[in-house]
């Protein structure tokens, strides 16, 4: 039987050291990808907070371990990414993450006034190629409406 490795010790520049602290790892392949480079600074920050939400959520919204929720209480009050009343900026930036293949909208809470459920995606690796496609079922309700309005 092999030796058990001691748990990773957080470095002082990484964390305050709190036991309930979670990390949101980012890898060079993603950070150097054309899809990531095409995002704005605010969209990149939103993605980091989505990953933080994924690992920080105690109760998962579905059986899928890559799913998480993100609602106004989180992006406005907890993470302070957008000012109250600036929902449009959040939905624009979340739409960009979906359009670049980083996130998928699993369930839109718009109809029932519930939390929207999102899932992290690896489609960003195919962004900009013929193999990349975001289906209507992976978009937010606002994105579907926008696409429909464009066609009319």
KEZAKE-138746 format. One record per residue (C-alpha): residue number from 1; residue in three letters; x, y, z. Coordinates in Angstrom, 1 decimal. Layout:
% KEZAKE-138746
  seq  type    east   north      up
  NUM   Ala       X       Y       Z
...
This chain:
% KEZAKE-138746
  seq  type    east   north      up
    1   Unk     0.0     0.0     0.0
    2   Unk     1.4     3.4    -1.0
    3   Unk     2.0     6.3     1.3
    4   Unk    -0.8     8.8     1.5
    5   Unk     0.1    12.3     0.4
    6   Unk    -0.5    15.1     2.9
    7   Unk    -3.3    17.5     1.8
    8   Unk    -2.3    20.5    -0.3
    9   Unk    -1.2    23.4     1.9
   10   Unk    -2.4    26.7     0.6
   11   Unk     0.3    29.3     0.2
   12   Unk    -0.2    32.7     2.0
   13   Unk    -0.5    34.5    -1.4
   14   Unk    -3.3    32.0    -2.5
   15   Unk    -5.6    32.1     0.4
   16   Unk    -6.4    33.5     3.9
   17   Unk    -6.1    29.9     5.1
   18   Unk    -9.7    29.4     6.1
   19   Unk   -10.7    25.7     6.0
   20   Unk   -13.8    26.4     4.0
   21   Unk   -11.9    28.3     1.3
   22   Unk   -12.4    26.9    -2.2
   23   Unk   -10.3    27.4    -5.3
   24   Unk   -11.2    28.0    -9.0
   25   Unk    -8.3    26.6   -11.0
   26   Unk    -7.6    28.1   -14.4
   27   Unk    -5.2    26.4   -16.8
   28   Unk    -2.8    28.0   -19.4
   29   Unk    -4.5    26.2   -22.3
   30   Unk    -7.8    28.0   -21.5
   31   Unk    -6.2    31.4   -20.7
   32   Unk    -4.2    31.4   -24.0
   33   Unk    -7.1    30.1   -26.1
   34   Unk    -8.6    32.3   -28.8
   35   Unk   -12.0    32.0   -27.1
   36   Unk   -10.7    33.4   -23.8
   37   Unk    -8.7    36.1   -25.6
   38   Unk   -11.9    37.3   -27.3
   39   Unk   -13.7    37.9   -23.9
   40   Unk   -13.7    41.3   -22.1
   41   Unk   -12.1    41.7   -18.7
   42   Unk   -15.6    41.7   -17.1
   43   Unk   -16.6    38.5   -18.9
   44   Unk   -13.4    36.8   -17.7
   45   Unk   -14.1    37.9   -14.1
   46   Unk   -17.7    36.5   -14.4
   47   Unk   -16.3    33.2   -15.6
   48   Unk   -14.0    33.0   -12.6
   49   Unk   -16.9    33.7   -10.3
   50   Unk   -18.9    31.0   -12.0
   51   Unk   -16.1    28.5   -11.3
   52   Unk   -16.0    29.7    -7.7
   53   Unk   -19.8    29.2    -7.5
   54   Unk   -19.4    25.7    -8.9
   55   Unk   -17.0    24.7    -6.2
   56   Unk   -18.5    26.7    -3.4
   57   Unk   -22.1    25.5    -3.8
   58   Unk   -22.9    23.0    -1.1
   59   Unk   -26.2    21.9    -2.7
   60   Unk   -26.0    21.2    -6.4
   61   Unk   -29.0    22.2    -8.4
   62   Unk   -28.9    18.9   -10.4
   63   Unk   -27.1    15.6   -10.4
   64   Unk   -24.6    17.0   -12.8
   65   Unk   -21.4    17.9   -10.8
   66   Unk   -20.5    20.7   -13.4
   67   Unk   -23.8    22.5   -12.7
   68   Unk   -24.3    25.6   -10.6
   69   Unk   -26.7    28.5   -10.1
   70   Unk   -26.0    32.2   -10.6
   71   Unk   -28.7    34.7    -9.6
   72   Unk   -28.9    38.4    -8.9
   73   Unk   -28.2    37.8    -5.2
   74   Unk   -24.9    36.2    -6.1
   75   Unk   -23.7    38.4    -9.0
   76   Unk   -24.9    41.6    -7.5
   77   Unk   -24.7    41.3    -3.7
   78   Unk   -22.3    38.5    -3.0
   79   Unk   -19.7    38.9    -5.8
   80   Unk   -20.4    42.6    -6.5
   81   Unk   -19.8    42.1   -10.2
   82   Unk   -22.7    44.4   -11.3
   83   Unk   -24.7    47.2    -9.7
   84   Unk   -28.3    46.7    -8.8
   85   Unk   -30.5    47.4   -11.8
   86   Unk   -27.8    46.4   -14.2
   87   Unk   -29.2    43.0   -15.1
   88   Unk   -28.6    43.8   -18.8
   89   Unk   -24.8    43.7   -18.3
   90   Unk   -24.9    40.4   -16.5
   91   Unk   -27.0    38.8   -19.2
   92   Unk   -24.8    40.2   -21.9
   93   Unk   -21.7    38.9   -20.3
   94   Unk   -23.2    35.5   -19.5
   95   Unk   -24.4    35.3   -23.1
   96   Unk   -20.8    35.9   -24.2
   97   Unk   -19.6    33.1   -22.0
   98   Unk   -22.2    30.8   -23.6
   99   Unk   -21.4    32.1   -27.1
  100   Unk   -17.7    31.3   -26.6
  101   Unk   -18.4    27.8   -25.2
  102   Unk   -17.4    28.3   -21.6
  103   Unk   -20.9    27.9   -20.1
  104   Unk   -24.2    26.3   -21.1
  105   Unk   -27.6    27.3   -19.8
  106   Unk   -29.2    24.1   -18.5
  107   Unk   -32.4    25.7   -17.3
  108   Unk   -33.6    29.3   -17.6
  109   Unk   -35.5    30.5   -14.5
  110   Unk   -37.1    33.4   -16.4
  111   Unk   -40.5    31.7   -16.7
  112   Unk   -41.0    30.5   -13.2
  113   Unk   -38.9    33.2   -11.5
  114   Unk   -36.5    30.6   -10.2
  115   Unk   -32.7    30.4   -10.3
  116   Unk   -31.2    29.7   -13.7
  117   Unk   -29.0    26.6   -13.8
  118   Unk   -25.8    26.7   -15.8
  119   Unk   -23.1    24.1   -16.5
  120   Unk   -19.4    24.6   -17.4
  121   Unk   -18.5    23.5   -20.9
  122   Unk   -15.4    22.4   -22.8
  123   Unk   -16.8    23.7   -26.2
  124   Unk   -14.5    26.8   -25.9
  125   Unk   -11.8    24.4   -27.3
  126   Unk   -13.6    24.3   -30.6
  127   Unk   -14.6    28.0   -30.7
  128   Unk   -13.8    29.6   -34.1
  129   Unk   -13.9    26.3   -35.9
  130   Unk   -16.6    24.6   -38.0
  131   Unk   -17.1    22.1   -35.2
  132   Unk   -18.3    24.8   -32.8
  133   Unk   -22.0    25.3   -32.3
  134   Unk   -24.2    26.5   -29.5
  135   Unk   -27.7    25.0   -29.8
  136   Unk   -30.8    26.9   -28.8
  137   Unk   -31.3    24.5   -25.9
  138   Unk   -28.0    25.7   -24.4
  139   Unk   -28.8    29.4   -24.6
  140   Unk   -30.6    31.7   -22.1
  141   Unk   -34.1    32.9   -23.0
  142   Unk   -32.8    36.3   -23.8
  143   Unk   -30.3    34.9   -26.3
  144   Unk   -33.0    32.8   -28.0
  145   Unk   -35.2    35.9   -28.3
  146   Unk   -32.3    38.0   -29.7
  147   Unk   -31.4    35.3   -32.3
  148   Unk   -35.1    35.0   -33.3
  149   Unk   -35.4    38.8   -33.6
  150   Unk   -32.3    39.0   -35.8
  151   Unk   -33.8    36.5   -38.2
  152   Unk   -37.1    38.4   -38.6
